[in-house]
Structure formats: C-alpha cells, structure tokens
Amino acid sequence: MVWSVVFSPDGKILASASSDNTVKLWGVFTGKQIKTLNGHSSAVGSVVFSPDGKTIASAASEDNTVKLWDLATGKPITTFNEDNNPVNSVVFSPDGKTIASGSSDKTVKLWDVATGKQITIFSGHSSSVRSVVFSPDSKTIASASSDNTIKFWNLYPNDLNNLMTRSCDRLRDYLQTNPNVRNRTLCDGY
C-alpha cells in the first residue's frame, strides 16, 4: 500500500511512502522507478522533500523514527528517534533548517536538521497528530489530529517585533484616519 506521495521541488521526481517499509523515487516523465530507500523497519506513512530538493524526510509509524536521506546517494543521513511514539507525519520548514513531526503521543516535535537534536515539543491534542505543516513564513505550525481539531502553534511567542508587526498591520488605518489619535507614528517601522 502507498501511504503518501510528494513531488520534488523541481517537479522531476515523485517520492512515495509505502507499507513495504520503503521510500521509492520515481521519474515523473518516464514513470520508472529510480531508487528505493531502505532503512525503516515498518511501514512508511509520510514523505517530504527539503525545499532545496537535496534531502528527503520520511516517517515510519511503528518504528518510531524520522529518517533523513541524501537524494543523490539514497543513503540515510540521520535518524530522529521518537522514544516509542509512532510518527504519523513529517514536514520541512520553508528554510529547510527544521523538521516538524506529528506523533501518536498527541504531540508535535521540532527537530534541528543540522544537529538532529529535538528543539521543542508542542502538546495540546487529545489524540494522535495525523498531519503537520509549516506556514510559508515558518512562524506557525498547524497540526491536525484524530481528536477532530486543528491547532496552530506559534514558534515565536515571545517575539515582540513579530507581535508589533501583526498588531500594527491591523491598527495602521485606524491610527491614520481616526481624528482622536494624537500619535500617528506609533507603528512607523513595523
């Protein structure tokens, strides 16, 4: 069974995640299999390309891992272990420096691609996290869960500049047009 498919950023390769514990790479224009990535010990349920197209991340639920693969060689680069927690979804941040994984332990975990270290854990779902995605600006993650909810996770909750920018985007027109406002330059620079 094929659980997940994704195009490479250049659209020339399709990666598929399969119940035979592999990730397969396919030539889009030829339809032929290019390579098989072996290394998971259970079905691979999620696969994604890095933004630069040089790396693939895959998640296998029952072996509790996320693996990074070098696209050129087909060899594993590193493995992120989820400590006995089945992994259901994996995604790269838009800059390719961070990976988010969604797990059956009801959490979203962030991983540093360069070091392989876990950065943080977001908790709040009451059931398995089935899917995760980064916002285009990498500041927010959305997660979907078997608990029938979608949650948004702010990656920079203490970022005053981000808060000011968002707030000023909403206030700018009010500040400029309301006759009772004395300081119209409050949001200049944001």
C-alpha positions as CSV (number, residue, x, y, z in Angstrom):
1,M,0.0,0.0,0.0
2,V,1.2,3.5,-0.8
3,W,0.5,5.9,2.1
4,S,2.0,9.2,0.8
5,V,3.4,10.8,-2.3
6,V,5.2,14.1,-2.9
7,F,6.8,15.9,-5.9
8,S,10.4,17.2,-5.7
9,P,10.6,21.0,-5.8
10,D,11.7,20.8,-9.4
11,G,8.8,18.5,-10.3
12,K,11.1,15.8,-11.9
13,I,10.9,13.2,-9.1
14,L,8.0,11.7,-7.2
15,A,8.7,10.1,-3.8
16,S,6.3,7.5,-2.4
17,A,6.0,6.2,1.1
18,S,4.9,2.5,1.3
19,S,3.8,-0.2,3.6
20,D,6.8,-2.3,2.4
21,N,9.0,-0.1,4.7
22,T,10.5,1.8,1.8
23,V,10.5,5.2,0.1
24,K,10.6,4.8,-3.6
25,L,11.7,7.5,-6.1
26,W,10.1,7.7,-9.5
27,G,10.9,9.7,-12.6
28,V,7.9,11.8,-13.3
29,F,8.4,12.0,-17.1
30,T,9.4,8.3,-17.5
31,G,7.2,6.7,-14.9
32,K,10.1,4.4,-14.0
33,Q,11.4,3.7,-10.5
34,I,14.8,5.5,-10.0
35,K,15.7,4.3,-6.5
36,T,14.5,2.6,-3.4
37,L,15.4,3.9,0.1
38,N,15.6,1.1,2.6
39,G,16.1,1.6,6.3
40,H,12.8,1.7,8.1
41,S,11.6,-1.4,9.9
42,S,7.9,-0.6,9.5
43,A,5.5,0.9,7.0
44,V,6.5,4.5,5.9
45,G,3.5,6.7,6.2
46,S,4.8,10.2,5.4
47,V,7.5,11.5,3.0
48,V,8.6,15.0,2.1
49,F,11.4,16.8,0.1
50,S,13.5,19.5,1.6
51,P,13.0,22.9,0.0
52,D,16.3,22.6,-1.9
53,G,15.3,19.1,-3.1
54,K,18.6,17.5,-1.9
55,T,17.1,15.7,1.1
56,I,14.1,13.6,1.8
57,A,12.5,13.1,5.2
58,S,10.4,10.0,5.9
59,A,8.4,8.9,8.9
60,A,7.6,5.3,9.8
61,S,4.8,5.0,12.4
62,E,5.7,1.7,14.0
63,D,9.5,2.1,14.1
64,N,9.1,5.5,15.8
65,T,11.6,7.3,13.6
66,V,12.0,10.1,11.2
67,K,14.8,9.5,8.7
68,L,16.7,12.0,6.5
69,W,18.0,10.7,3.2
70,D,20.5,12.1,0.8
71,L,18.7,12.2,-2.5
72,A,21.9,11.9,-4.6
73,T,23.2,8.7,-2.9
74,G,19.9,7.3,-1.5
75,K,21.7,6.8,1.8
76,P,20.4,7.8,5.2
77,I,21.9,10.9,6.7
78,T,20.4,10.7,10.2
79,T,17.6,9.3,12.2
80,F,15.4,11.1,14.7
81,N,14.0,8.7,17.4
82,E,10.6,9.4,18.9
83,D,11.1,7.3,22.0
84,N,8.4,4.6,21.5
85,N,6.0,7.1,19.9
86,P,4.6,6.2,16.4
87,V,5.3,9.0,13.9
88,N,2.5,9.9,11.5
89,S,3.6,13.0,9.7
90,V,6.8,14.9,8.8
91,V,7.4,18.2,7.1
92,F,10.4,20.6,6.5
93,S,10.2,24.2,7.4
94,P,10.4,26.5,4.3
95,D,14.1,27.3,5.0
96,G,14.9,23.6,5.4
97,K,16.5,24.0,8.8
98,T,13.8,22.5,10.9
99,I,11.6,19.4,10.7
100,A,8.2,19.1,12.4
101,S,6.8,15.6,13.2
102,G,3.3,14.7,14.3
103,S,3.1,11.7,16.6
104,S,0.6,9.2,18.2
105,D,1.6,10.6,21.6
106,K,-0.6,13.6,20.8
107,T,2.4,15.9,20.2
108,V,4.2,17.9,17.5
109,K,8.0,17.8,17.8
110,L,10.5,20.2,16.2
111,W,13.9,18.9,15.2
112,D,17.1,20.7,14.1
113,V,18.1,19.3,10.8
114,A,21.8,20.2,11.2
115,T,22.3,18.7,14.6
116,G,19.5,16.1,14.8
117,K,18.5,17.4,18.2
118,Q,14.9,17.9,19.3
119,I,14.2,21.6,19.7
120,T,10.8,21.6,21.4
121,I,7.6,19.7,21.9
122,F,4.0,21.1,21.5
123,S,1.3,19.4,23.5
124,G,-2.4,20.0,23.4
125,H,-4.2,17.5,21.3
126,S,-6.2,14.8,23.0
127,S,-5.4,12.1,20.3
128,S,-2.8,11.2,17.7
129,V,-1.4,14.0,15.5
130,R,-2.0,12.9,11.9
131,S,-0.6,15.8,9.9
132,V,1.7,18.8,10.4
133,V,2.5,21.8,8.1
134,F,4.6,25.0,8.4
135,S,3.2,28.4,7.4
136,P,5.1,30.0,4.5
137,D,7.0,32.4,6.9
138,S,8.0,29.5,9.2
139,K,6.5,31.2,12.2
140,T,3.5,28.9,12.7
141,I,2.8,25.2,12.6
142,A,-0.7,23.8,12.0
143,S,-1.4,20.3,13.2
144,A,-4.4,18.0,12.5
145,S,-5.4,15.3,15.0
146,S,-7.7,12.3,15.3
147,D,-9.4,14.4,18.0
148,N,-11.1,16.3,15.2
149,T,-9.2,19.5,15.8
150,I,-6.6,21.6,14.1
151,K,-4.2,23.6,16.3
152,F,-1.9,26.4,15.5
153,W,1.5,26.6,17.2
154,N,3.3,30.0,17.3
155,L,7.0,29.3,17.0
156,Y,8.0,32.7,18.3
157,P,5.6,33.5,21.2
158,N,7.9,36.0,22.8
159,D,8.9,37.8,19.6
160,L,8.0,41.4,20.3
161,N,8.8,42.5,16.8
162,N,6.5,39.9,15.3
163,L,3.7,40.9,17.7
164,M,4.2,44.6,16.9
165,T,4.2,43.9,13.1
166,R,1.0,41.9,13.3
167,S,-0.7,44.4,15.6
168,C,0.4,47.4,13.5
169,D,-0.9,45.8,10.4
170,R,-4.3,45.8,12.0
171,L,-4.1,49.3,13.5
172,R,-2.4,51.3,10.8
173,D,-5.5,52.5,9.0
174,Y,-7.2,53.4,12.4
175,L,-4.1,55.3,13.5
176,Q,-4.0,57.3,10.3
177,T,-7.8,58.1,9.9
178,N,-9.1,58.5,13.5
179,P,-9.2,62.1,14.4
180,N,-8.8,61.3,18.2
181,V,-5.4,59.7,17.7
182,R,-2.5,62.0,18.7
183,N,0.5,59.8,17.9
184,R,0.1,58.7,14.3
185,T,3.7,57.5,14.1
186,L,3.2,54.7,16.7
187,C,3.6,52.0,14.1
188,D,6.2,53.5,11.9
189,G,9.0,51.0,11.3
190,Y,6.7,48.0,11.8
